[in-house]
Amino acid sequence: MAVTRHQTRRDVIRGAAAVAAAALARPALAQAAPRVAVIGGGFGGAACARALRRLDAKLQVTLIEPNKTFTACPFSNEVIAGLRELPAQQFGYDKIAADGIAVVAQGATKVDAQARRIALSDGATLSYDRLVLAPGIDMGFDALPGYDEAAAEKMPHAWKAGAQTMLLRRQLEAMDDGGLVVIAVPAAPLRCPPAPYERASLIAHYLKANKPKSKILVLDAKDNYSQQKLFEKAWTELYPGMIERIALSQGGRVTSVNPATNEIVNDCGNYTAAVANVIPPQRAGRIAEIAGAADHTGWCPIDPVTFASKLVPNIHAIGDAAIAGGIPKSASAAAAQGRACAAAIVNALTGKAPETPRLDGACYNMVAPGYAFSLKGIYQPKEDQYAEAEVTTSPVDAPREVRQREADQALDWFKTITGDAFG
C-alpha cells in the first residue's frame, strides 16, 4: 500500500486493519446460498426448480406460481371430447415444496432486473441472484379483430387447460345434431403445433358417436403442419366426410370474428358456427415482456446453451416462452429445457464452463381411443439456435396394433412427465 502525503503511517495501519476486518466478515456473506427464482409452475418451471435442488441442495430455490393447482394441456383434448375428466389433468405443488423449494402462490407483477428484485401481487418483493422465466403463453387478444377476453367466453380458445376446456366441452354437448364446429388455427409459432388437429380428431370422435350429422371445419393460417399425412390418413379411415380443412393458400386464414353471431371471416368467405373454437395468435406470458426479456416478436430470445436471455442479464427463459428454433413448444420440450437450464445455472454459480445440452422431446397425438401416433426428436444448439439432430415419426401405413401400442405409450408418457414434475 503506497503512502500519500496526506496519510500518516498510523492511517495506513488503520486502513489495512479495516480491510482485513472486512475480509474476515465477507466469508459469511459469500457463503450465503445463491437465490434462484423460477416464475411459472408448468412443466418447464417445475422441472427446473426440482433439478436445481437435485443438482445443488444448498441453493435457495423459489417457485412463483399464482395457481395452487396446475392443469395440464396434454390430454386436455380428451376432456373436450368427453373421454377424460378435468381432475385427471390437475396436479398440486405439495411434492415440490417437500423437496425444499419455497412455493409462493402469488403472481409476479414486476421484475427489476438491475436490482434483481421481483414484485408480487400481494405487495411483497423477492430478491434473486438468477431468475428463470417459465411463464408459458398468453393469448394475443389484440391480434385478431373482434377477438378479446370477453369474446373467448363465447368463442373459447381452450388453449390454456381449465375453465376454457370445460366451456368448449359444454358447448359441444349443447349443440344440436347437424351443427357446424369451426376451429380457427393461427400461424406458427404456437403451443403444441399438432394439437389443433388432434382436437379436430377427438371432437369428430365425439360427434360420430353422439351427433353424426355434424361437421368440423378447420380454418388454417398455415399450408402445412406437423404429422399432416398421419392426421389425414386417420381422418379418412375414422371420420370420412366429417372434417374439412381450408389451408392458407386456399383462403383459410381467419381475418376477423363476431362473437355476437358466432361468425368467422376468412380470406374466402364467412362462416356461422354452432360452436366456434378460436385459437388466437400467441406470445410469451406477460411477465416476460414486463421483465424486458421478450423482443418485438413477443417471444424471448435466448442463448441456446445456457437459456440466458439475450436482452436482460441474470435472467433465463425456458419452455413455450423461449425462441428455441426447431424445438416445438410442448410439455416434453419445456421439461427438457428446464433441466438443462438448471444445469447451466449451477455450472455458472460454481464457476464451471457450460455444457452443450442435448435435449429430447416426444409428442403423442390421440385421434381416437386406442389410436395414436408420435413424433420423437433430439435437439442440439446449432448456429445460435436449436436444430433437429434426430427425428423419428410414426409410419403412415402402420397397422392398428401399432396405433394401439402408441396410445398405451402416450398414457405412460403422461404419467411419467407429470410424476417427474409434480409427483
C-alpha positions in Angstrom: 0.0 0.0 0.0 1.5 3.3 -1.1 1.6 6.2 1.5 0.4 9.5 0.1 1.5 12.8 1.5 -2.0 13.2 3.2 -1.6 9.8 5.1 0.4 9.1 8.2 1.8 5.6 8.9 -0.9 5.2 11.6 -3.6 5.9 8.9 -2.2 3.2 6.7 -2.1 0.7 9.5 -5.7 1.6 10.5 -6.8 1.2 6.8 -5.1 -2.2 6.5 -6.8 -3.4 9.7 -10.1 -2.2 8.3 -9.6 -4.1 5.1 -8.6 -7.2 7.0 -11.6 -7.0 9.2 -13.8 -6.6 6.2 -12.2 -9.6 4.6 -12.9 -11.7 7.7 -16.6 -10.5 7.6 -17.1 -11.2 4.0 -16.9 -15.1 4.0 -20.2 -15.3 6.0 -21.9 -13.3 3.2 -20.1 -15.1 0.4 -21.2 -18.4 1.9 -24.9 -17.4 1.8 -26.7 -19.8 -0.6 -27.4 -18.3 -4.1 -31.0 -17.5 -4.6 -32.7 -18.8 -7.8 -36.3 -17.8 -8.5 -38.4 -19.5 -11.1 -41.6 -17.8 -12.4 -44.1 -20.2 -13.7 -45.1 -23.6 -12.3 -45.8 -25.5 -15.5 -43.7 -28.4 -16.9 -40.7 -26.2 -17.6 -40.7 -24.3 -14.3 -41.4 -27.3 -12.1 -38.7 -29.4 -13.8 -36.2 -26.6 -13.5 -36.9 -25.9 -9.8 -36.6 -29.6 -8.9 -33.5 -30.1 -11.0 -31.9 -27.1 -9.3 -32.4 -28.6 -5.9 -31.2 -32.0 -7.0 -28.0 -30.6 -8.5 -27.2 -28.3 -5.5 -29.2 -28.8 -2.3 -27.7 -25.6 -0.9 -29.4 -23.4 -3.4 -32.4 -21.3 -2.2 -34.9 -22.1 -4.9 -38.3 -20.3 -5.0 -41.1 -21.2 -7.4 -43.5 -18.4 -8.0 -46.9 -19.5 -9.3 -50.3 -17.9 -8.6 -52.4 -21.1 -9.2 -52.4 -23.6 -6.4 -53.3 -26.3 -8.9 -51.7 -26.9 -12.3 -53.9 -28.1 -15.1 -52.0 -29.9 -17.8 -52.7 -29.3 -21.5 -51.5 -32.7 -22.8 -54.6 -35.0 -22.9 -56.9 -32.0 -22.4 -58.4 -32.5 -25.9 -59.7 -35.8 -24.5 -61.5 -33.8 -21.8 -63.2 -31.7 -24.5 -64.4 -34.9 -26.3 -65.8 -36.4 -23.1 -63.1 -39.2 -22.9 -61.5 -37.9 -19.7 -62.4 -35.7 -16.8 -60.6 -32.5 -15.9 -59.4 -33.6 -12.4 -57.2 -36.2 -14.2 -55.3 -33.2 -15.6 -54.8 -31.4 -12.3 -51.7 -31.5 -10.0 -50.7 -29.7 -6.9 -47.3 -28.4 -5.7 -47.0 -30.2 -2.3 -44.3 -32.6 -3.5 -42.3 -29.8 -4.9 -42.5 -27.9 -1.6 -41.4 -31.1 0.1 -38.2 -31.0 -1.9 -37.2 -27.9 0.0 -38.4 -25.5 -2.7 -40.3 -22.4 -1.5 -43.6 -22.3 -3.4 -45.1 -18.8 -3.5 -48.7 -18.8 -4.5 -48.6 -15.3 -5.9 -48.4 -13.7 -9.3 -45.2 -11.9 -10.3 -46.2 -8.3 -11.3 -42.8 -6.7 -11.9 -39.1 -7.6 -12.4 -36.4 -5.0 -11.6 -33.5 -6.6 -13.4 -31.0 -4.1 -12.2 -31.9 -4.6 -8.5 -32.6 -8.3 -9.1 -35.9 -8.0 -7.4 -39.4 -9.4 -8.1 -42.6 -7.7 -7.1 -45.5 -10.0 -6.2 -49.3 -9.4 -6.4 -49.6 -9.2 -2.6 -47.1 -6.3 -2.5 -44.2 -8.4 -1.2 -40.8 -8.5 -3.0 -38.3 -11.2 -3.5 -34.6 -10.8 -4.4 -32.7 -13.2 -6.6 -29.3 -13.9 -8.0 -30.6 -15.8 -11.0 -34.2 -15.7 -12.4 -35.8 -18.3 -14.7 -38.8 -17.2 -16.7 -41.2 -20.1 -17.5 -44.5 -18.2 -17.9 -45.8 -20.2 -20.8 -48.0 -18.4 -23.2 -50.6 -15.6 -23.3 -53.2 -15.1 -25.9 -52.7 -12.4 -28.5 -56.1 -10.9 -27.9 -55.1 -7.8 -29.9 -54.0 -9.7 -32.9 -57.4 -10.9 -34.3 -60.1 -8.2 -34.9 -63.2 -9.0 -32.9 -61.5 -11.4 -30.5 -60.7 -10.4 -26.9 -61.1 -11.9 -23.5 -64.9 -11.3 -23.5 -65.2 -13.0 -26.9 -63.3 -16.0 -25.6 -66.3 -16.6 -23.3 -68.5 -17.1 -26.4 -65.9 -18.5 -28.8 -63.5 -20.4 -26.4 -59.8 -20.9 -27.4 -59.3 -23.7 -24.8 -55.6 -23.3 -25.3 -55.0 -23.0 -21.6 -56.4 -26.0 -19.9 -59.1 -25.5 -17.3 -62.3 -23.4 -17.4 -61.9 -22.9 -21.2 -61.6 -26.6 -21.7 -64.9 -27.2 -20.0 -66.6 -24.4 -21.7 -65.8 -25.8 -25.1 -67.0 -29.3 -24.0 -70.3 -27.9 -22.7 -70.9 -26.1 -26.0 -70.3 -29.3 -27.9 -72.7 -31.2 -25.6 -75.4 -28.5 -26.1 -75.1 -28.3 -29.8 -77.8 -29.7 -32.0 -77.0 -32.6 -34.2 -76.1 -31.2 -37.7 -74.3 -28.2 -36.2 -71.0 -26.9 -37.7 -67.9 -26.8 -35.4 -65.3 -24.3 -36.7 -61.7 -24.5 -35.4 -59.6 -21.4 -36.3 -55.9 -22.2 -36.2 -53.3 -19.4 -36.1 -49.9 -19.2 -37.9 -46.8 -20.5 -36.2 -45.4 -20.2 -33.6 -48.0 -21.7 -31.3 -48.1 -24.0 -28.3 -48.1 -27.7 -29.4 -48.3 -27.3 -33.2 -50.2 -30.6 -33.9 -52.8 -30.1 -31.1 -55.5 -28.3 -33.2 -55.6 -31.3 -35.5 -55.7 -33.7 -32.6 -58.6 -31.6 -31.2 -60.5 -31.8 -34.6 -60.0 -35.6 -34.5 -61.3 -36.1 -31.0 -64.2 -33.8 -31.5 -65.0 -35.8 -34.6 -64.9 -38.9 -32.4 -67.5 -37.4 -30.1 -69.7 -36.2 -32.9 -69.6 -39.5 -34.7 -70.9 -41.2 -31.6 -73.4 -38.6 -30.5 -74.2 -36.1 -33.3 -73.3 -37.9 -36.5 -74.9 -35.2 -38.8 -72.5 -32.6 -37.6 -69.3 -31.4 -39.4 -66.0 -29.9 -38.5 -64.3 -27.1 -40.5 -60.7 -26.3 -39.8 -59.7 -22.8 -41.0 -55.9 -22.7 -41.0 -53.4 -19.9 -41.3 -50.8 -22.5 -42.4 -50.4 -24.6 -45.5 -48.6 -27.5 -43.8 -48.4 -28.8 -40.3 -46.7 -31.4 -38.2 -47.6 -35.1 -38.9 -50.1 -33.9 -41.6 -50.1 -37.2 -43.6 -50.8 -39.2 -40.4 -53.8 -37.0 -39.5 -55.2 -37.0 -43.0 -55.0 -40.8 -43.2 -56.7 -41.1 -39.8 -59.5 -38.8 -40.8 -60.1 -40.8 -44.0 -60.1 -44.0 -42.0 -62.0 -43.0 -39.0 -64.1 -39.9 -39.9 -64.8 -39.9 -43.6 -66.6 -36.7 -44.7 -66.7 -35.2 -41.2 -63.6 -33.0 -41.2 -62.8 -30.3 -43.8 -59.7 -28.2 -43.7 -59.1 -25.0 -45.6 -55.4 -24.2 -45.8 -53.7 -20.8 -46.0 -53.2 -20.9 -49.8 -56.9 -21.8 -50.2 -58.0 -18.7 -48.1 -58.1 -20.4 -44.7 -56.6 -17.6 -42.7 -59.1 -16.1 -40.3 -59.2 -12.3 -40.6 -61.9 -11.4 -38.0 -64.7 -12.8 -35.8 -68.0 -11.7 -34.5 -68.8 -13.3 -31.1 -72.4 -11.9 -31.1 -73.3 -14.0 -34.2 -70.6 -16.7 -33.9 -69.4 -15.6 -37.3 -65.9 -16.3 -38.5 -64.5 -14.4 -41.5 -61.5 -15.6 -43.6 -60.0 -14.8 -46.9 -62.6 -16.6 -48.9 -65.9 -16.2 -47.0 -67.9 -16.0 -43.9 -69.0 -19.0 -41.7 -71.5 -19.1 -38.9 -70.6 -21.8 -36.4 -72.8 -23.6 -33.9 -69.6 -24.0 -31.9 -66.6 -21.7 -32.6 -63.2 -22.7 -31.3 -61.0 -19.7 -32.0 -57.3 -20.2 -31.2 -55.7 -16.8 -31.5 -52.0 -15.9 -32.1 -49.9 -16.3 -29.0 -46.9 -14.8 -27.3 -44.8 -15.3 -24.2 -46.5 -14.9 -20.8 -46.9 -11.2 -19.9 -44.2 -11.2 -17.2 -41.6 -11.9 -19.9 -42.4 -8.6 -21.5 -42.5 -6.8 -18.2 -39.1 -8.2 -17.4 -37.7 -6.9 -20.7 -36.9 -10.5 -21.9 -39.4 -10.6 -24.8 -38.5 -8.9 -28.1 -40.7 -7.4 -30.9 -42.0 -10.9 -31.8 -43.5 -11.4 -28.3 -41.1 -14.3 -27.5 -37.8 -14.5 -25.6 -34.5 -14.7 -27.5 -32.1 -16.9 -25.6 -28.6 -18.3 -25.7 -29.3 -21.9 -26.7 -26.5 -23.4 -24.5 -27.5 -21.7 -21.2 -31.0 -20.4 -21.9 -29.8 -17.0 -20.7 -31.8 -14.1 -22.0 -30.1 -12.2 -24.8 -31.8 -9.0 -23.6 -31.5 -9.0 -19.8 -28.6 -10.1 -17.6 -29.0 -12.8 -14.9 -32.4 -13.9 -16.4 -33.1 -17.2 -18.3 -36.1 -18.1 -20.3 -37.4 -21.7 -21.0 -40.4 -23.5 -22.3 -43.1 -22.1 -24.5 -42.0 -18.5 -23.9 -38.5 -19.0 -25.4 -37.4 -18.7 -29.0 -35.9 -22.2 -29.3 -35.6 -22.7 -33.1 -36.5 -26.3 -34.2 -37.8 -27.4 -30.8 -41.6 -27.5 -30.8 -43.4 -25.7 -28.0 -44.5 -28.7 -26.0 -44.6 -30.1 -22.4 -41.8 -32.5 -23.2 -39.5 -29.8 -24.6 -40.3 -27.5 -21.7 -39.3 -30.1 -19.1 -36.1 -30.9 -21.0 -35.2 -27.2 -21.2 -35.9 -26.8 -17.5 -33.4 -29.5 -16.6 -30.8 -28.2 -19.0 -31.3 -24.6 -17.7 -30.8 -25.8 -14.1 -27.6 -27.4 -15.0 -26.3 -24.3 -16.8 -27.2 -22.1 -13.7 -25.4 -24.4 -11.3 -22.3 -24.5 -13.5 -22.3 -20.7 -13.8 -22.7 -20.3 -10.0 -19.8 -22.7 -9.3 -17.6 -21.2 -12.0 -17.8 -24.2 -14.4 -18.0 -23.9 -18.1 -21.4 -24.5 -19.6 -22.1 -27.9 -21.2 -23.8 -28.1 -24.6 -27.2 -29.6 -23.9 -28.7 -32.4 -25.9 -32.5 -32.3 -25.4 -35.0 -34.9 -26.2 -38.7 -34.5 -26.8 -41.8 -36.5 -27.5 -45.2 -35.6 -28.9 -48.1 -38.0 -28.9 -51.4 -37.3 -30.8 -54.5 -39.2 -29.9 -57.1 -39.3 -32.7 -59.4 -41.8 -31.2 -59.4 -44.1 -28.2 -56.6 -46.7 -28.8 -55.3 -44.8 -31.9 -52.3 -42.6 -31.5 -49.1 -41.7 -33.3 -46.0 -39.8 -32.3 -43.0 -37.6 -33.1 -39.8 -38.0 -31.2 -36.7 -35.8 -31.6 -33.3 -34.9 -30.2 -32.3 -31.3 -30.5 -28.9 -29.5 -30.1 -27.7 -26.0 -30.5 -26.6 -25.0 -34.0 -25.8 -21.6 -35.3 -27.3 -19.8 -32.2 -30.5 -21.8 -32.3 -31.8 -25.3 -31.7 -31.9 -27.7 -34.6 -33.1 -31.2 -35.1 -30.3 -33.7 -34.6 -32.6 -36.8 -34.9 -36.3 -37.0 -35.5 -38.5 -40.1 -35.9 -42.2 -40.2 -36.6 -44.7 -42.9 -36.7 -45.1 -44.7 -40.1 -48.1 -43.6 -42.1 -49.2 -47.1 -43.0 -48.7 -48.8 -39.6 -51.3 -51.4 -38.7 -53.8 -50.7 -35.9 -51.9 -52.7 -33.3 -49.1 -50.2 -33.7 -51.6 -47.3 -33.2 -52.9 -49.1 -30.1 -49.3 -49.5 -28.7 -48.6 -45.9 -29.2 -51.8 -44.9 -27.4 -50.6 -47.0 -24.5 -47.2 -45.4 -24.7 -48.9 -41.9 -24.7 -50.6 -42.7 -21.4 -47.3 -44.0 -19.9 -45.6 -40.8 -21.1 -48.2 -38.6 -19.4 -47.8 -40.4 -16.1 -44.1 -40.1 -16.3 -43.8 -36.4 -17.2 -46.4 -35.4 -14.6 -44.8 -37.6 -12.0 -41.4 -36.1 -12.7 -42.8 -32.6 -12.5 -45.3 -32.8 -9.7 -45.2 -36.3 -8.1 
